[in-house]
Amino acid sequence: MDIAIVGAGISGSNVLKSLITHPNFQADDLIDVYEPRQSLGSGLPYEPTDDESIMLNTSSDVLSVDENNELDFTEWLESHFKEPTNFEQLVSRPHYGKYLVERFSPFYTHEQVHHVQNTVVDVEVLDAATKEPADDTQDGNFVYRIKTEDGWQDSVYDAVFFSVGHPEYNDFYDLKGTENYIHNPYPMKEKLANFDNNQKISVVGSGATGVDLMRFFMSNYELEQPLTFYDLKEPFYCVAIPYEKDDFTYHLTKNWVEEQKEVHGGFIPLQVILDTIKDDLKQENAKLW
Ligand SMILES: Cc1cc2nc3c(=O)[nH]c(=O)nc-3n(C[C@H](O)[C@H](O)[C@H](O)COP(=O)(O)OP(=O)(O)OC[C@H]3O[C@@H](n4cnc5c(N)ncnc54)[C@H](O)[C@@H]3O)c2cc1C
């Protein structure tokens, strides 16, 4: 099979790892990974070369990518850094990025994997038999063609996985293109490198990115003017992320996966997974689009 993965953050990397380690992966299968970044495995939030002052909001104990060792990241940190945490007992996000790049590198350097360093801008669905564009109502087998910023690619894929991550910030106040307005501050080391200490800086919003900005400016500048945050609601509000919630309807546990694998002879049909997620969300009165 010829497969494309779009995006090489944690999601894309886990798709890649799952495909390569799958018992059905064949010696003639080929995987193209489309990713404009040079670093493969880290994604936008954990860019390994970004400023070390931007911190994880999660404990290292829950961030292992090794399913056989849940403390893999914590142990990696301890073996790579004398002081793995900062004064707040938090771990730097670029450190996590370095860990991800290292752990996923055997998959990206696999001989059946090829990195296309470009952004995907379109995908066309083709009829597998004729290789002509398929129409919406058609049943049958489909294949996919990808367009990057360089144009349509020659390869035709049997499957395309999208793992493109966090959507871009909304431009609520139509500020894009305005002088001295920075729409996306990441990577901070690059985008926020050229301020003067006597400049007056304001930040719209004080969520997680606002906290990153505060840490960055406190670590890299000695601002003479206050750094001002504009917020509509509670300042520095942090979304609570409970790891477990007893009364939350959530069927996709490890036990459920094992049970379903037995029921379906090794593989759980995608439709069963989708229906289960939809039923859980419905149960919780979540709106589905
Ligand atoms: C600033 C920030 C900080 C965060 N901090 C934390 C944290 O501390 N703890 C935590 O648990 N979670 C955090 N998160 C949540 C984070 O989104 C997830 O933990 C996880 O990294 C998402 O991985 P992903 O692979 O889905 O997306 P991403 O890591 O965003 O990867 C998507 C990849 O797709 C690529 N891509 C996008 N569009 C295209 C395209 N058209 N063509 C080709 N490639 C494309 C991008 O370049 C990127 O490398 C943070 C998120 C952000 C945005």
The ligand as an ORCA input file, in Angstrom:
! r2SCAN-3c Opt
* xyz 0 1
  C       1.025     26.268     22.282
  C       0.524     24.948     22.761
  C       0.957     24.414     23.975
  C       0.500     23.176     24.418
  N       0.955     22.678     25.595
  C       0.550     21.480     26.030
  C       1.044     20.934     27.257
  O       1.820     21.566     27.962
  N       0.609     19.703     27.640
  C      -0.279     18.975     26.875
  O      -0.630     17.857     27.271
  N      -0.761     19.483     25.713
  C      -0.377     20.695     25.281
  N      -0.857     21.212     24.099
  C      -1.795     20.413     23.333
  C      -1.140     19.783     22.091
  O      -1.864     20.299     21.007
  C      -1.166     18.288     22.097
  O      -0.575     17.836     23.278
  C      -0.398     17.599     20.928
  O       0.897     18.129     20.790
  C      -1.126     17.691     19.610
  O      -0.410     16.896     18.680
  P      -0.843     16.797     17.180
  O       0.101     15.857     16.499
  O      -2.295     16.499     17.096
  O      -0.675     18.281     16.612
  P       0.641     19.180     16.384
  O       1.686     18.890     17.375
  O       0.183     20.580     16.225
  O       1.183     18.639     14.981
  C       0.550     18.908     13.753
  C       1.619     18.938     12.681
  O       0.969     19.049     11.423
  C       1.702     19.926     10.608
  N       0.745     20.458      9.641
  C      -0.332     21.258      9.886
  N      -0.986     21.529      8.744
  C      -0.322     20.862      7.758
  C      -0.496     20.761      6.347
  N      -1.531     21.361      5.722
  N       0.395     20.034      5.618
  C       1.446     19.395      6.237
  N       1.654     19.458      7.576
  C       0.789     20.180      8.318
  C       2.254     20.994     11.549
  O       3.421     21.592     11.022
  C       2.545     20.161     12.800
  O       3.885     19.721     12.862
  C      -0.424     22.452     23.642
  C      -0.873     22.993     22.420
  C      -0.400     24.211     21.980
  C      -0.887     24.762     20.654
*
